[in-house]
Amino acid sequence: MNKFFKILLILTFNFLSINLQAIGEETKIRIGLLVPLTGDNSKLGKQIINSTRMALKDIDTDEIEIYPKDTRSDPNQTLLAAIELKQMKIDLVIGPVFHENLIYLDEVKDITFLSLTNKTLDLPRNVISSGVNSKSQFNTIKKFIELKKIQKPIFLIPNSNHDLEIKKGIKESQVKIFKEHYYNIEPTKLTKQIEEITNYETRKQNLFDEITRIEKSNIDNKEKKIENLKKKYTLGNLNFDAVIIADFDESLKSVVTSLLYTDVSPEDKYLITLNQWFDDSLVKEPNLQPIYYPSINKENLNDFENKFFNEFNNFPNHLSLLSYDLIGLIYYLSIKTDLSNINKSFKIKNSFKGKIGIFEIENNKINHKLNFYEVSKGSLKKIF
């Protein structure tokens, strides 16, 4: 073959190979992943990477590529990592994990960040919160209130930096609240405030006065009635039928303990709280039961945890399940729309059923359709 034609054939073949490779890369879904890979939260970051790998394996597609970058749980490093992803022409990113690492991301234009945070206040315009936010939780609480025909629920909110997020969730869900009360989480102050909220001193005095009245009377079965009254701690009705407590862990238990001290029993009034991520310590505390809260699907969480453990020999943080589902969500949206418009899919009303539950997407917001659980008699039960 003529040497000139050989060279031309080689050049043509190389040109076609390069262009076919470029076309192949363009058809792939390239996702950035901003997670802490060094520092105190590195274990969480590595678990999130493993969960995305597990998701790719389960989806069984070679159309998705993941590009992890280390945030070091630092806002400045997060910005630098995001800029690197932009330079790689990646325009869709899962992460960052923590709300405080979002503050500079509005400087990185033309990228959509699916943060794992559940906070929705003060988000940069290019960040979508994908965590289980307060609106999702209050939507579920509202459903329970309607189911049980609760008429006068009061809301106990700690004086903390989360109270604005909670108030936003109440407003957006339009959950019916009889009264709101803010409390100090310091134990001695907390108990005093709960006494005031429950009108404890008046109810206690009512009991004393009733015992005194009967003692001075000539009514039948006088001794028996006095004996029964002395078994009580207070006397008189409360002006609420449920208590919603926006707290967690030991602080939540302190609030419930203060309610018990003021003679507010979970057997008589519904005690409802926010997502507790199936805290086992609540199951082991019979005095706090029954207590109710919204959360993700427990059966799916157990399946995911067992599968993750079998794959990586450790149990995952719940954020790992969220990142697993986000890979599935992105793949689902890519099937429904052109890849070049996948970011716009978060503006259109969509729903997606993942392991964590149902994602409801619209106007660059992600909410979750949650289940509702009761902890009672030492066990967990799904209400709906």
PESULTA-V524730 format. One record per residue. RES is the residue in one small letter. SS is DSSP state (@ for helix, = for strand, . for the rest). PHI is phi in whole degrees, 0 to 359 (NA if undefined). BURIAL is 1 if it has 9 or more other C-alpha atoms within 8 Angstrom, else 0. Layout:
RES_SS_PHI_BURIAL ; RES_SS_PHI_BURIAL
This chain:
m_._NA_0 ; n_._305_0 ; k_@_304_0 ; f_@_299_0 ; f_@_291_0 ; k_@_297_1 ; i_@_297_0 ; l_@_297_0 ; l_@_295_0 ; i_@_296_0 ; l_@_297_0 ; t_@_296_0 ; f_@_297_0 ; n_@_297_0 ; f_@_299_0 ; l_@_295_0 ; s_@_297_0 ; i_@_298_0 ; n_@_290_0 ; l_@_295_0 ; q_@_297_0 ; a_@_296_0 ; i_@_296_0 ; g_@_299_0 ; e_@_294_0 ; e_@_293_0 ; t_@_276_0 ; k_._279_1 ; i_=_269_1 ; r_=_257_1 ; i_=_244_1 ; g_=_279_1 ; l_=_223_1 ; l_=_258_1 ; v_=_218_1 ; p_._282_1 ; l_._254_1 ; t_._228_0 ; g_._94_0 ; d_._297_0 ; n_._256_1 ; s_@_295_1 ; k_@_298_0 ; l_@_298_1 ; g_@_300_1 ; k_@_291_1 ; q_@_294_1 ; i_@_295_1 ; i_@_299_1 ; n_@_297_1 ; s_@_292_1 ; t_@_290_1 ; r_@_295_0 ; m_@_296_1 ; a_@_296_1 ; l_@_298_1 ; k_@_295_0 ; d_@_288_0 ; i_@_289_0 ; d_._59_0 ; t_._220_0 ; d_._256_0 ; e_._272_0 ; i_=_244_1 ; e_=_235_1 ; i_=_249_0 ; y_=_236_0 ; p_=_284_1 ; k_=_224_1 ; d_=_276_1 ; t_._265_1 ; r_._56_1 ; s_._56_1 ; d_._231_0 ; p_@_301_1 ; n_@_292_0 ; q_@_294_1 ; t_@_299_1 ; l_@_299_1 ; l_@_298_0 ; a_@_295_1 ; a_@_295_1 ; i_@_297_1 ; e_@_300_0 ; l_@_295_1 ; k_@_296_1 ; q_@_297_0 ; m_._275_0 ; k_._64_0 ; i_._264_1 ; d_._241_1 ; l_=_224_1 ; v_=_227_1 ; i_=_269_1 ; g_=_115_1 ; p_._290_1 ; v_._279_1 ; f_._257_1 ; h_@_302_1 ; e_@_293_0 ; n_@_269_1 ; l_._268_1 ; i_._298_1 ; y_._256_1 ; l_@_287_1 ; d_@_291_1 ; e_@_282_0 ; v_._259_1 ; k_._284_0 ; d_._65_0 ; i_._233_1 ; t_=_257_1 ; f_=_253_1 ; l_=_264_1 ; s_=_288_1 ; l_._275_1 ; t_._293_1 ; n_._259_1 ; k_._272_1 ; t_._240_0 ; l_._273_0 ; d_._58_0 ; l_._273_1 ; p_._302_1 ; r_._297_0 ; n_._262_1 ; v_=_245_1 ; i_=_247_1 ; s_=_283_1 ; s_._248_1 ; g_._286_1 ; v_._282_1 ; n_._279_1 ; s_@_294_1 ; k_@_298_1 ; s_@_301_1 ; q_@_290_1 ; f_@_288_1 ; n_@_300_1 ; t_@_286_1 ; i_@_299_1 ; k_@_301_1 ; k_@_298_0 ; f_@_292_1 ; i_@_300_1 ; e_@_291_0 ; l_@_298_0 ; k_._268_0 ; k_._55_0 ; i_._286_1 ; q_._258_0 ; k_._227_1 ; p_=_280_1 ; i_=_259_1 ; f_=_241_1 ; l_=_254_1 ; i_=_237_1 ; p_=_289_1 ; n_._286_1 ; s_._213_0 ; n_._280_0 ; h_._258_0 ; d_@_293_1 ; l_@_292_0 ; e_@_297_1 ; i_@_294_1 ; k_@_297_0 ; k_@_296_1 ; g_@_297_1 ; i_@_298_1 ; k_@_295_0 ; e_@_291_0 ; s_@_276_1 ; q_._59_0 ; v_._290_1 ; k_._280_0 ; i_._240_1 ; f_._284_1 ; k_=_211_0 ; e_=_250_1 ; h_=_227_1 ; y_=_255_0 ; y_=_228_1 ; n_._270_1 ; i_._283_1 ; e_._292_0 ; p_@_308_0 ; t_@_293_0 ; k_@_290_1 ; l_@_301_1 ; t_@_300_1 ; k_@_298_0 ; q_@_293_1 ; i_@_294_1 ; e_@_301_1 ; e_@_292_1 ; i_@_297_0 ; t_._266_1 ; n_._56_1 ; y_@_297_1 ; e_@_298_0 ; t_@_295_0 ; r_@_294_1 ; k_@_292_1 ; q_@_294_1 ; n_@_302_1 ; l_@_295_1 ; f_@_300_0 ; d_@_295_0 ; e_@_293_0 ; i_@_298_1 ; t_@_298_0 ; r_@_299_0 ; i_@_292_1 ; e_@_301_0 ; k_._272_0 ; s_._265_0 ; n_._243_0 ; i_._289_0 ; d_._291_0 ; n_._54_0 ; k_@_303_1 ; e_@_295_0 ; k_@_295_0 ; k_@_294_1 ; i_@_294_1 ; e_@_300_0 ; n_@_294_0 ; l_@_295_1 ; k_._290_0 ; k_._280_0 ; k_._270_0 ; y_._253_0 ; t_._215_1 ; l_._216_1 ; g_._129_0 ; n_._280_0 ; l_._266_0 ; n_._267_0 ; f_._217_1 ; d_._241_1 ; a_=_203_1 ; v_=_235_1 ; i_=_258_1 ; i_=_247_1 ; a_=_268_1 ; d_._211_1 ; f_._215_1 ; d_@_54_0 ; e_@_292_0 ; s_@_295_1 ; l_@_299_1 ; k_@_296_1 ; s_@_296_1 ; v_@_295_1 ; v_@_296_1 ; t_@_298_1 ; s_@_295_1 ; l_@_295_1 ; l_@_297_1 ; y_@_299_0 ; t_._269_1 ; d_._67_1 ; v_._254_1 ; s_._264_0 ; p_._294_1 ; e_._284_0 ; d_._256_0 ; k_._235_1 ; y_=_294_1 ; l_=_255_1 ; i_=_238_1 ; t_=_223_1 ; l_._272_1 ; n_._306_1 ; q_._258_1 ; w_._51_0 ; f_._58_0 ; d_._301_0 ; d_@_297_0 ; s_@_296_0 ; l_@_291_1 ; v_@_293_1 ; k_._272_0 ; e_._245_1 ; p_@_299_1 ; n_@_294_0 ; l_@_271_1 ; q_._255_1 ; p_._281_1 ; i_=_223_1 ; y_=_235_1 ; y_=_200_1 ; p_=_276_1 ; s_=_194_1 ; i_._285_1 ; n_._287_1 ; k_@_294_0 ; e_@_298_0 ; n_@_294_1 ; l_@_298_1 ; n_@_298_0 ; d_@_300_0 ; f_@_296_1 ; e_@_299_1 ; n_@_294_1 ; k_@_294_0 ; f_@_296_1 ; f_@_297_1 ; n_@_297_0 ; e_@_277_0 ; f_@_236_0 ; n_._63_0 ; n_._204_0 ; f_._273_0 ; p_._274_1 ; n_._290_0 ; h_@_298_0 ; l_@_294_1 ; s_@_295_1 ; l_@_296_1 ; l_@_297_1 ; s_@_293_1 ; y_@_301_1 ; d_@_292_1 ; l_@_295_1 ; i_@_298_1 ; g_@_297_1 ; l_@_297_1 ; i_@_297_1 ; y_@_296_1 ; y_@_299_1 ; l_@_293_1 ; s_@_294_1 ; i_@_289_0 ; k_@_277_0 ; t_._217_1 ; d_._294_0 ; l_@_303_0 ; s_@_292_0 ; n_@_248_0 ; i_@_297_1 ; n_@_297_1 ; k_@_291_0 ; s_@_296_1 ; f_@_281_1 ; k_._269_1 ; i_._269_1 ; k_._294_1 ; n_=_218_1 ; s_=_221_0 ; f_=_216_1 ; k_=_264_0 ; g_._244_1 ; k_._295_1 ; i_._287_1 ; g_._140_1 ; i_=_263_1 ; f_=_276_1 ; e_=_244_1 ; i_=_242_1 ; e_=_188_1 ; n_._53_0 ; n_._59_0 ; k_=_231_1 ; i_=_241_1 ; n_=_244_1 ; h_=_239_1 ; k_=_269_1 ; l_._258_1 ; n_=_267_1 ; f_=_229_1 ; y_=_234_1 ; e_=_240_1 ; v_=_258_1 ; s_=_208_1 ; k_._52_0 ; g_._75_1 ; s_=_214_0 ; l_=_256_1 ; k_=_227_0 ; k_=_276_0 ; i_._277_0 ; f_._202_0
